[in-house]
């Protein structure tokens, strides 16, 4: 039986007045990679915390994806012995 890898992402939120920060942590079973993002509510916008959480989470996941691409490029460079560029 083949073991299929399972990666887990957890997102933690902290809020302070008009700002929301999201910290995303990817666990692969052998390592952890972090990303973060934030949102800021304009004083004229309605107070809807879920919108700030969605924006901050999206930005944290985008940052996490950037870190994953960077690590993949470094792994390929180590194997190939030359610089590589991975397109988004």
For each residue, the residues with C-beta under 8 A, 3 or more apart:
1:
2:
3:
4:
5: 28 29
6: 29
7: 26 27 28 29
8: 26 27
9: 24 25 26 27 61 64
10: 24 25 27
11: 22 23 24 25 57 60 61
12: 22 23 25
13: 20 21 22 53 56 57
14: 20 21 23
15: 19 20 21 49 52
16: 19 21
17:
18: 40 41 42 43
19: 15 16 38 39 40 41 52
20: 13 14 15 38 39 40 41 49 52 53 55 56
21: 13 14 15 16 36 37 38 56
22: 11 12 13 36 37 38 53 56 57 59 60
23: 11 12 14 34 35 36 60
24: 9 10 11 34 35 36 37 57 60 61 63 64
25: 9 10 11 12 32 33 34
26: 7 8 9 32 33 34 35 64 68
27: 7 8 9 10 31 32
28: 5 7 31 32 33
29: 5 6 7
30:
31: 27 28
32: 25 26 27 28
33: 25 26 28 64 67 68 71
34: 23 24 25 26 64 67
35: 23 24 26 60 61 62 63 64 65 66 67
36: 21 22 23 24 59 60 63
37: 21 22 24 55 56 57 58 59 60 61 62 63
38: 19 20 21 22 56 59
39: 19 20 51 52 53 55 56 59
40: 18 19 20 52
41: 18 19 20 45 47 51 52
42: 18 45
43: 18
44:
45: 41 42 48
46:
47: 41
48: 45 51 52
49: 15 20 52 53
50: 53 54
51: 39 41 48 54 55
52: 15 19 20 39 40 41 48 49 55 56
53: 13 20 22 39 49 50 56 57
54: 50 51 57 58
55: 20 37 39 51 52 58 59
56: 13 20 21 22 37 38 39 52 53 59 60
57: 11 13 22 24 37 53 54 60 61
58: 37 54 55 61 62
59: 22 36 37 38 39 55 56 62 63
60: 11 22 23 24 35 36 37 56 57 63 64
61: 9 11 24 35 37 57 58 64 65
62: 35 37 58 59 65 66
63: 24 35 36 37 59 60 66 67
64: 9 24 26 33 34 35 60 61 67 68
65: 35 61 62 68 69
66: 35 62 63 69 70
67: 33 34 35 63 64 70 71
68: 26 33 64 65 71 72
69: 65 66 72 73 86 88
70: 66 67 73 74
71: 33 67 68 74 75
72: 68 69 75 76 86
73: 69 70 76 77 84 85 86
74: 70 71 77 78
75: 71 72 78 79
76: 72 73 79 80 84 86
77: 73 74 80 81 82 83 84
78: 74 75 81
79: 75 76
80: 76 77 84
81: 77 78
82: 77
83: 77
84: 73 76 77 80
85: 73
86: 69 72 73 76
87:
88: 69
